[in-house]
Amino acid sequence: MGKNKAVGLDEILLKHGGALEAKGNLIKKYRERQKDLYLAFLDLEKAYDSILRELIWKTLSDKGTPMRYIKVIHDMYKWERTCVRTPTGNTYYFLVDVGLHQGSAVIPYLFSLILDELTKGIQESIPWCLIFADDIVLVLETPKGLNRILEQWRKALEDIGLREEEIRIGKHILEPNESFRYLGSVIHKSGRIEDDVTHRIQVGWLKWRAATGILCDKKVPLKLKGKFYRLAIRPTMLYRSEWPLTKVQENRMEVSEIRMLRWTCGRLRWFGHVKRRPQSAPVRRVKSLTVDGARRSGRPKLRWEDRLKTDTKELLLSEDMTSDRNT
């Protein structure tokens, strides 16, 4: 097993970009040749909470892990106790002998070791079997073959105390989906990226709105806002964005970013500067200029003044407040 590699036959990089890249390229190749491809995404129910502790030590030993490492991990779980909080108080403490710790950096690696060891007899080579922690993707060219391999995985997972979130195998019909979200990326059956681009834009806006306390605070320097945007917002929108973008999709991404930056910089800031200028200033003279003639029939195009009225109304602001720069 190489450095920063996942265990198993595929050895996909622990950074799940490898799994996403392999999956995306496979779909594109089959789409180009107009051949069918069937993917099953397995979501294990309470995966980390269902692993027996004895299974951890046995797997580490079978994998040839040095005993000193096994002892260190064993000490992490030794005499682990917990209690249940109730409306009338806490229960007595009791020992916990099942499940993996949540939040520990070593836990995903331990789970991958266990899953790899117990399913090595049914694993296919990459890219027909992609495993990243408790996310499993099975890929076949026929629905019958997919049904067969799903049944094998179901039995193997149940033998170690794991099960799928919802089992629809055997007499149950597997209903195909148009799209599916896998490791933060949206997969469409046609291989198009429009859904993924839309998803990344939506996630970017959610992240931006969550950070408006910083990005829209006048007391925060603009340079600091820009740095925060580059480190927190933009990476969210560009996550796994190695797309072959069209001009329309590229324009959508640019428009979203410009809107965020305009809100961050303060769209009404220039309006305040204009209102504080003297009447003799060129910008004020042009603004008050009246041109003779009739406007074109139909709905007029949106003007800067119209946008200002909407913004000031939504924010409960008035033009008199522009005289105070601290407002």
N, C-alpha and C positions, 0 to 999 in steps of 0.2 A: 504494500500500500504506500503510495507516494505521499509527499507532504501536501497538506491541505486538500487531500482527496477523501471522498466518501468510500466506505467499505463496499465490498461486493464486486460482482463481475464488471459492472459498468464503470466504477471509479469516476463518477461525475464530480466536478469540483463542489466542495461544500457550499460555496457561494452559488445559490441555485440558478445563476445565470446559465450555467452549463446545461442544466436540464431544460430550461426554457428554449435555449438555442437549438438543442437537439430535436426537441418536439416541433419547433417552428419550421426547421429545415425539412423535416420528414413530411410534414403536411404539404409544404410547397412542392416538393418533388412529386408526390402522388397527384397533386392537383394538375401539375404540368402534363403528366402522362394520362390524365383523365381516368385514374384508377381509384377505387373505393378504399378507404382506410377507416378502421374502427378503433376508437380509443375509449377505455374505461378508466375513470378516475375514482380511486378508492379513498374514502374518508373514514378512518378508523375511529370508532366511538371510544372516548376516554382512553386513548392509547397509553399515555404515560401513567395513568392511574391503575392500569390493569396488569402491570408486569410484576410477577412474583420475585421477591428478593433472591431466592435461591437460584433463580434462572440467571440473574446477573452474574453471580460468582461462577456458575458453571460455564457460561458463555465466555467470560474473560479468561478462564482457565483453558478452555478448548481453543481459544484464539492465540494462546501462547503469551498472554500478557504477563510481564514480570510480577512476581509475588509481592514486591514492595508496593506496586501500584494498586494491586488488588486489596492489600491491607488498608491503604489510604482511603480508597473508595468505601471499603467495608466500615471503616470508622465513621464515615459520614452518615451511615444509616444505623449505627449501633445504638441500641436503646432509644430509638426514636419514639417519642410519645406525643400525644395530643389529647385535646378534650373538645367537647361540643358545647357551644354557648346556647343556652335556652332562656326563655323569658323569666324563669325562676332562678337562674344562676348557671354556673358551669358544672358539667358532669365530672366524674372522677377521670383522671388521666389513664389512658390505656395505650398499649404498644401498637405500633403500625408496622406490619410486616409485608406490605404490598405497595406497589407504586414507586415511581421515580420522583425525585424532587423537581419542583417547578422553578425555573429561573436560573438554574445552574448552567454554566457554560459547558460542562462535561456531559449533561444529560442527553442532548440530541445525539452525541457520539455514542453513548452507551446504548441508546435505543436502536440506532442504526446497526450496531454490532449484533444485538440480540435478533433483530429482524432479519439480518443477513444470514446469520448462522442457522436460524430455524426455517428459512425458506430457500436455502441454497439449492435444494433439490428441484424446485419448480421455477426458479428464476431463469428468464431468457436473457440473451445478451443485449447490450445497447444497440439500437434505440427501442427495442421491443419491450423493454422493462425499465422504467425510470423510477428510482426510489430516492426521495429526499425526506429524511426524518419519517414522519407518519403520512406523507403524501406519496401515493403510489399510482403510477400510470402504466396500464397494460395496453399494448398496441398489437393489433392483428389485422389481417387482410380480409377475413371472413367473419360474419356474425356467429357462425357455429363454432369456429375456433375460439372466438372471444368468450362465448358461453362456457366452453370447456375449461379454459384457463381460469375463468372467474370462479367456477366451482372448485377447482383445485386450490385456489388462494383462500376461498371461504373456509374450506376444511382445515387448511394449514393454520390460518389465523385463529380459528376457534380452538384448535388444539393447544394454543399458548395463551388462551384467555382473552383474545382480541376478537372483535367483530366489526363488520362494516356498519356505518351509520344507518343504512337501510338496505336490506338484502332483497334483491329482485332477480332471483336466479331460479331456474327450474321451470315451474309452472307460471311464474310471473314474467310478463313481457318487459323487456328492457326498452324504455321509451327514449329515443334519441333526442338530444338537445341541439338547438341551433348554435348556442355559444355556451362557454363555461369559463369560469375564472380559476386559473391555476397559478399558484405562487405569485399572486398579484397581477398577472397578465391575463387578458381576456382572449380566449381562443374561439374562433368562429369556424364552422365546418367548411366554409368555402376558402378559408385561409386569408380572408381580407383582414385588414388592420383597422378599419374604420371604427369598430366597436372598441378596440383597445385605445385608439387615440381619444375617443370621447371619454372613456373611463379615466385616462390619465389627466385630461383637462378637468373633469369633475373632482378628482382627488386633489388636484392642485388648488382648486378654489376652496375646497373644504379645509385644506391646510392653511390657506391664506386667511380665511375667515376666523379660524381658530387663533391666528396670530395678530388679529387687528388691534389688540391691546398694545402691541409694540409698533406695528407698521403704520398705524394711524395716530400715534401719539405725537403731538407737536413738540413735546419736550425731548424726544429721542432724535439725535442728529441724523440727518439724511444719509450720511456716509455709513452710519451704523445700521440703518434700515436696509441699505443696499447690500451690506455684508450679510445681514440676516436672511435677506431674500435669496441670495446666491447659495447659502449654506442649507437653508431649510425648505424653501418653497420650490425653487427651480429643480433640485434633484428629485423631488416628488413627482413633478410633471415629466421629467426625462428618464424615470426609472425604466430600465429595459427598453429603451426607445431606439433600438437599432432597426428602425423601420425603413422600408423603401417608400418614403412619403411622396404623395402627389403634391402639386402646387396648392390645391385646395386645402389639403390636410395641413400642409406647412403653414399656410396663411391662418388657419384656425388656431394653431399653437401660438403664432406670433400675436394675433389679435388678443388672445387671452392674457398673454404676458404683458402687453402694452396696457391693457385695462387695469391689471393689478398694479403696475408701476404708476399709472396716473392717479389711482386712488391713494397709493402710498405717498406720493409726492404732494397730494392735496390739490384736487381739481379746482377748488375755489380760491386757491392762493393768488393766482394771477388776477382774479376778479377783485380781490381786496387791494392789490397794488394799483389797479386802474382807478378804483373809486377814491383812493387817497391822493391821486394826482390832481393838480390844479386844473381848472376848466380850460386854461390856455394850452395845456399839454396836447401834443398831436394826437395821442391815442384817445383822449377825451373828445377832441374836436371831431374826429372821424366818427366816433360812436354816436354823437348827437347830430350827425349830418343827415339831412332829409333829401331823398332823391325823388323827383317828380315822376309820375307814371303809375300804371296799374300793375298789380301782381298777377301772375299767371293763374288761371282758373284751376281748381282742384286743390288737393291738400298740399300746402307749401312744405318745402324741405325744412328739416330741423335746423334751427339756428343756434348760435352760441347762447343768445339771450334766452331762448326757450329752454335750453338745457339748464341754465342758471336758475330759472324760475322753479323748475322741478326739484333741483338739488336743495335750494334754500327752503322750499316748502317741506321736503322730507326731513330736513335737519332742523326745522323750526328756527331759521335764521332770518334776519332782516338786513337791508342795506345799511341801516344806521350803525350796525355792529362793525362795519368795515373800518370805521375810524379808530377802533381799538385793535392794535396789532396782536394783543394777547388773547383776543376772543377766539 
